[in-house]
Amino acid sequence: MALQRIAFDATDEAGNILTGVTVQVNRESDNVLVPLFSNRAGSVALGNSFVSADGKVFAYVAGGAYRIL
């Protein structure tokens, strides 16, 4: 399975880093939660949704169009 990396800082409108933010990744076409992984091999599952304590969001996901909440 080919996984793509998503990585970004969770910020507010002013650009301030948001700590303790809950992240959820849904498939754009049907709004269903998708499997997330913490490594490119896809062998370590990451919960969907998950909390980013420091505002740094990082996960691997199968290629496609997603809505990140």
C-alpha atoms as a printed R data frame, in Angstrom:
   type eleno elety resid chain resno       x      y      z
1  ATOM     1    CA   MET     A     1   0.000  0.000  0.000
2  ATOM     2    CA   ALA     A     2   1.440  3.387 -1.017
3  ATOM     3    CA   LEU     A     3   1.044  5.886  1.809
4  ATOM     4    CA   GLN     A     4   1.326  9.644  1.598
5  ATOM     5    CA   ARG     A     5   2.556 11.846  4.411
6  ATOM     6    CA   ILE     A     6   0.474 14.662  5.856
7  ATOM     7    CA   ALA     A     7   2.311 17.118  8.074
8  ATOM     8    CA   PHE     A     8   1.455 20.635  9.180
9  ATOM     9    CA   ASP     A     9   1.211 22.921 12.186
10 ATOM    10    CA   ALA     A    10  -2.286 23.371 13.614
11 ATOM    11    CA   THR     A    11  -2.834 27.125 13.809
12 ATOM    12    CA   ASP     A    12  -5.568 29.667 14.442
13 ATOM    13    CA   GLU     A    13  -6.430 32.500 12.021
14 ATOM    14    CA   ALA     A    14  -3.619 34.638 13.450
15 ATOM    15    CA   GLY     A    15  -1.036 31.906 12.818
16 ATOM    16    CA   ASN     A    16  -0.602 30.933 16.472
17 ATOM    17    CA   ILE     A    17   0.191 27.245 17.110
18 ATOM    18    CA   LEU     A    18  -2.727 25.397 18.742
19 ATOM    19    CA   THR     A    19  -1.612 22.890 21.376
20 ATOM    20    CA   GLY     A    20  -3.734 19.940 22.491
21 ATOM    21    CA   VAL     A    21  -5.682 20.029 19.233
22 ATOM    22    CA   THR     A    22  -7.764 17.015 18.188
23 ATOM    23    CA   VAL     A    23  -7.261 16.020 14.547
24 ATOM    24    CA   GLN     A    24  -9.636 13.930 12.431
25 ATOM    25    CA   VAL     A    25  -9.122 12.906  8.788
26 ATOM    26    CA   ASN     A    26 -12.171 12.082  6.631
27 ATOM    27    CA   ARG     A    27 -12.338 10.953  2.998
28 ATOM    28    CA   GLU     A    28 -13.649 13.888  0.939
29 ATOM    29    CA   SER     A    29 -16.034 11.806 -1.215
30 ATOM    30    CA   ASP     A    30 -18.119 10.277  1.594
31 ATOM    31    CA   ASN     A    31 -16.887 11.914  4.838
32 ATOM    32    CA   VAL     A    32 -15.812  8.542  6.319
33 ATOM    33    CA   LEU     A    33 -12.895  8.358  8.778
34 ATOM    34    CA   VAL     A    34  -9.826  6.808  7.140
35 ATOM    35    CA   PRO     A    35  -7.046  4.649  8.619
36 ATOM    36    CA   LEU     A    36  -3.997  6.641  9.694
37 ATOM    37    CA   PHE     A    37  -0.508  5.361 10.418
38 ATOM    38    CA   SER     A    38   2.522  6.727 12.238
39 ATOM    39    CA   ASN     A    39   5.007  5.181  9.779
40 ATOM    40    CA   ARG     A    40   5.298  4.956  5.992
41 ATOM    41    CA   ALA     A    41   5.139  1.139  6.036
42 ATOM    42    CA   GLY     A    42   1.636  1.284  7.511
43 ATOM    43    CA   SER     A    43   2.553 -1.164 10.254
44 ATOM    44    CA   VAL     A    44   1.822  1.157 13.214
45 ATOM    45    CA   ALA     A    45  -1.799  2.319 13.347
46 ATOM    46    CA   LEU     A    46  -2.598  5.798 14.609
47 ATOM    47    CA   GLY     A    47  -6.059  6.518 15.964
48 ATOM    48    CA   ASN     A    48  -8.416  8.668 13.923
49 ATOM    49    CA   SER     A    49  -9.039 11.057 15.687
50 ATOM    50    CA   PHE     A    50  -5.864 11.810 17.622
51 ATOM    51    CA   VAL     A    51  -4.558 14.605 19.839
52 ATOM    52    CA   SER     A    52  -1.492 16.635 18.904
53 ATOM    53    CA   ALA     A    53  -0.107 17.924 22.198
54 ATOM    54    CA   ASP     A    54   2.363 20.340 20.574
55 ATOM    55    CA   GLY     A    55   0.300 21.394 17.522
56 ATOM    56    CA   LYS     A    56   2.511 19.421 15.103
57 ATOM    57    CA   VAL     A    57   0.265 17.160 13.003
58 ATOM    58    CA   PHE     A    58   1.943 14.213 11.294
59 ATOM    59    CA   ALA     A    59   0.506 10.986  9.863
60 ATOM    60    CA   TYR     A    60   0.581  8.676  6.860
61 ATOM    61    CA   VAL     A    61  -2.551  7.938  4.859
62 ATOM    62    CA   ALA     A    62  -3.421  6.180  1.579
63 ATOM    63    CA   GLY     A    63  -3.434  8.603 -1.369
64 ATOM    64    CA   GLY     A    64  -6.678 10.468 -2.008
65 ATOM    65    CA   ALA     A    65  -8.637 13.604 -1.218
66 ATOM    66    CA   TYR     A    66  -9.289 14.237  2.486
67 ATOM    67    CA   ARG     A    67 -10.936 16.726  4.792
68 ATOM    68    CA   ILE     A    68  -8.857 17.388  7.894
69 ATOM    69    CA   LEU     A    69 -10.812 18.621 10.909
